[in-house]
Amino acid sequence: MNQTTEQINRSDIGDILENSICGKRPSPQDCLRLLESNDVHLMGLVSGHLTRKKFGKKASFVNNIILNYTNVCITDCKFCAFYRSPGSKDSYTLTLDQIESRIKAAWDVFKIRQVLIQGGHNPNLKIEYYENAFKMIREKFPTVGVHGLSTSEIDMIARIEKSSTKEVLSRLKDAGLQSIPGAGAEILVDSVKDVISPKKISSADWIRIMDEAHTLGLPASATMMYGHVENNHDIVDHFFKIVKLQEETKGFMAFIPWNFEPNNTSMQKEKLVEYGTGGIQLLKMIAISRLVFDGLIPHIQSSWLTNGVGMAQLALQYGADDFGGTLIGEEVVSCTGARSTELTDKIIVDAIHQIGYCAEERDNFYNPVTLL
């Protein structure tokens, strides 16, 4: 770190990075300065150092499928190219048999360890649909983790059932749900949500439902979708709302920053956002995520889905420790035409080895399965 120390001493964010090395979390004002700084390489050197101190030169990944069980949605988010209105000719909802068939094929071929279950806000699906699916997965595929349903999907089920979100979470956990993905957060600032997803749950509701899940013993991921209409102050607010909840519950296993992909979305058509933010911004967000959450949220994911394998390799050196999942069957981001949105475990392992790291297959709860 000697050469890095000299660079830190000369940098306008040197005091923040020195504090990070000493284990002191950036303040919201520090976080704003990091976001406004162009010294991304130096942030990456420090965040990479913190990550290697904790994990060594090792990156984990999970063999998983993403099960987009329905594309029927009444929320009309401007950033989504996946959803279809009820009754649309190309709308679909998977049957229980179709769900079982997809998971069985993925287990037989890929030996998956997790199924990530996400879809639209479908007003025709009652809670029994989800309970039956989760029970079936846990009974027939006991080594496959059930990681499913965003907070906004939970809210939708509660409204359909005229029940509380806590009751819905409790029933789904009893049926076999094991953890919650972080989708639906976008940016946890309502002035942003009012533009990009006005029909979706508020920031406070996202936090409340996550709090309920953690209290019930359902761990979760936290996410941030950046690169649309938010500003740096909004990003700071997002980070520290998650910090506050994590300090209270310790329920988040991982944080995943990912950039908005505008192709084929309403936001691009309306010229709100014409282009994605690109690789430098990804590396900055990965590095700042590690600095903000170090010692609080253990894992930072590389966000290969919207940025590709090459950027994910760099992200692993800028503070990420987890590559993410293989995401076999992904349909949401692929609707933007961004790139191939599924990988095999071999591609991930090779990518990790190419940067001189060891690869570790993990399960749904970030427990190691095999060192590769």
N, C-alpha and C positions, 0 to 999 in steps of 0.2 A: 504493500500500500504506500511505499515511500513516495513514488512519483505521483500517485493519486493525492497524497497529502499536500504536495506542493501545488497541484492544480486546485485543490479545495481552498487553500489559503488565498489564491488569486481570484476565486470565483465570487460573483455577487450573491450566490446562494451558499457560500462556503459554511457560514454559521449553522444553517439548517442541516447541511450534510454532516458536519462534525457532531451535532447533537444526535443525529440518527445513528451514527457509528457508536455513540456512547449510550444508545438505548432510549433516547428521549424522542417521543413522538412529535412530528410537526404540529404546530397549532393551525387553526383555520387560516390565520394570516400568513403563516409560513407556506401553507398549501397553495394559497393564491400566488405567492411569489414563485413557487416552483412551476405552476401552470403558466406564468407569464415569462419565465426564463427560457432562453434558447439553449441552455447548457445541458442538453439531453444526454450527451455522452457521459458527462460527469455524474449525472443522476444515476445513469445505468451502471457505472463503475461501483458506486456506493451501494445501490440496491442489489446488484449482482453479488457483491461481497457479503451483504447481510444474508442473502439467500443461500450462498454456498456455505457460510458458517453454520447454517441450520441443517441443510440437506446434503452438503457435499456436491460433487459434480454428478448429480443424479436427477433425472426427471421422471415423473410418473405419468401414467395414462390409464384409461379404462376402456376395455372392449365393450362397446355398447351399441344399442340401436336407439334411434329416436322414433317413437311411435306417435305420429301425428294422426290421432284417432278420428278427428273430424276437421273439415275446413269450413263448416257452417259457423258463421259468427255474426252477431248483431252489433258489434262494438265499432266497426268501421274506422280502425286506426289508420291515420294517413301514412304511417311508415310501413304498412304491411301490404305485400303483394300476394299473400297466400289465401286470405279469407274469401269466402263466397257467401252471398246472402241466402237465407232459407228459401228453398224452392228453386235455386239456381240449377241450371242443367248440368253443370260440372261440380256440384256439391256432393259430398260423400260423408258417411259415418260408418266406421268399421263395426262389424258384428263381433260378438265374442269369439266365434269360430275363426274369423279372419285375424283377430288379435293373437289367438293361440297359434295359428298357422305361421304368422310372421315371426313370433318369438321362437317357435320350435325350429324354423329354418335357420334363424340367426344363431341359436344355440348349437345346432348340429354342425353348421359350417364354421362359425367364428368363436364358439365357446364364450359367448358374451357374459359379462358380470353385472350388467345394469341395463334396465330399460327406462329410457327417459320419455315420459308420457306427457305430451302437450297437444292441445288442439285449439279450436275456436270457442267462443262463448255461445254454445248451442242451446237455445231455449227449449229444445225438445228432449234433452237428456236429463233424466232424474238421477238421484244419487245411487239408485240400485245398479245402474249401468256401470258406474265406476267401482262400486263394491264388488260386483260380480267379476269384473275384469281383474281387480287386485287379488281377490281370493283365488281365482284360477291361476294367476301367475305364481303366487306364493306356494300353492299346492303342487303345481306341475313342474315348476322351475325353481326349486328352493334356494339355489345358489345365485339366482339372478335378483339383484336389488331393484326395488320399485321406487324410482325417483320421479315424482310426477306432480303435475298440476300447479300452475302459477297461482299466486294469491288472487288474481282477478278471476281465474276459473273457479277457485274456491268460493269467492263472493257470488259468482253467478249461480253456482249450485245452491248456495244458501238462500238466494232470492227465489229460485224456482221452488225450493222446499219450504219456503216461509219459515226458515230456521236460522239459528245463529251460525256464524262462521266457525266458532269454536266447536259447536255440536257437529258440524259437517266434518271438521278435521278429526275429531274424536272417532266418529263412525268410520271414516276412511282409514285411519290408523288401525282400528280393530280389524278392518277388512284386509289389511296388508300393505298400505302405504308406509314407506320407510323414511323418506326424506323429500324435501320440497325444493324445486329449482327456483332461481331468483327472478325469473321472467316477470314482466309486468312493472318492474321498477322504472325502466327507462331512465329518466332523471327525476329524482324525488323532490320536485318543485312544481307546485300546481300551476303556476303561470306558464310553465313549459308544457305540462300535460294538457292544459286547456287548448293548446295549439295542435299538438300531435295526436292526442288520444282523449278527446273531451268526454267520451262516454265511459272511459275506464275508471277504476277506483282511484281515489285520491291518494296522495303521498302518505297521509296519516293512516289511511286504511291499509295500505301495503305494510307499513310498520306494525300496525296493530295485529294483522293476521299473522305476520311472521313471529311476533311476540307470542301469540297464542300457540302457534306450531311449536316453537322452542319450549314453551311451558309444558306442552303435552309430550315432550320428548321426541319431537320430529326435528332433526337437524336440517339445515338448508344451505343453499348457495345464495350469495348476493351478487347482483349484476349491475352494470351501468351501461346504457346505450348512449354513447356520446356522438357528436359530429352532426348535429341537426340545428335546432334553433336555440340551444342552451348557450349561456355564457360561462366564463370561468367562476363567477360567484355561485352560479347554480351547481356547478360540479363540486365546489367546496361544500356547499350545503348537503349535497348527496352523500359525499364521503363521511361527513361528521354525523349525519343522522344514522348511518350504519355503525359508525364507531360507538355512538351512544347506546344503541340497542345491543351491540355485541358486548359492551362492558357490563350490561345488565344481565344478559342471558347466556353468553358464550355459545350461542346456537348456530352460528355460521361456520361451516367447514371451509368455504372457499369464496373468493371474490373473482368475478370475471368481467373485466371491462371489454366492451366490444363496440366497434364503430358502426354507425348507421350506414346501410347500403341503399342508396336512393333509387336504383334502377326499378322501373315498372311500378313505382309507388305514387300515390296522390301528391306527396310532397315534391317529387320531381316534376310531375305534370303542372303543379301550381307554381313551380320555380321557387319554392321555399328553400330547397336544397338541391343543387344540381350534381354535385360530385361528392364522393366519399372523402374522408380526411387524410387518408394515406398512412404510410408506414412510420414516419417520424413521430406523428401524433400518437400512434399506437405505443411505440416504445416509451414515450413520455408518460402515457397513462399507466403502462405496466410498472414503470419505475416508481412513479408517485404512489401507486397502489401499494407496493411493497413498503415504501417509507411510511405511509400513513397507517397501514395495518400490521406492521411488523410486531410480533409478540402478541397480537390480538386475534387476527384471522390467519390460520396457519398457511393456507394454500392460495396462490395466485395462478390463475389459468392463462395460458398463452394466447388464447383467442385466434386459433388458426382458421376457424370457420369463415370469418369475414376477411381475413388477411393473407391466407395461404401458408404453406408449410415453411417457406423461406423466412417469412416474418416471424413465424412461431419459433424457429430456431434462434433468431435474434432475441425474441422476447424471453427465452429461457436464460439468456445472459444478461437481461435487463431487469431481473427480479421475479420472473415467473418460475415456478417449480413443477408445474403440472401442465402437460400438453393438452389435456382435455380428453374427449372421447372420440371413438372412431365414427360415431354418428351415422351408422348404416341406415339408409332409408330416409334421410333428412329431406324435408319438402319445403320448409318455410323460406330459408335463405335462398335455396335453389330457384325459387320463383322470381327472384330478382335477376337471375342469370349471372350471378356474380362469378361463380367458378364451380368446380366440382365440390360438392358438399358432403362427401363421405371419404373416409380413408380406411385402409386395412391396418391391422396392427403392425404388419411388416413395414409399411411405409413410415409409420410413426417411429418404430424402433430404429429403422435405418436413419431417419432424420435426427434422432437424438444421438445416435452413435457418431454421425458425421461431425458433430461439434465437440466430440471427445467426452461426452457424458455417458453414464450408464442409464439404461432404461429399466423402469420398474412397473410391471403391470400391477394395478391396484383394484380394489373392489369399490362398491358404492360409497363406503365410509372412509375411503383413503387409506385403508389397511393394505399393506403390501401382499401381493399374491406370488409373484415370481420376479426375480431379477434377471434381466435379459442382456 
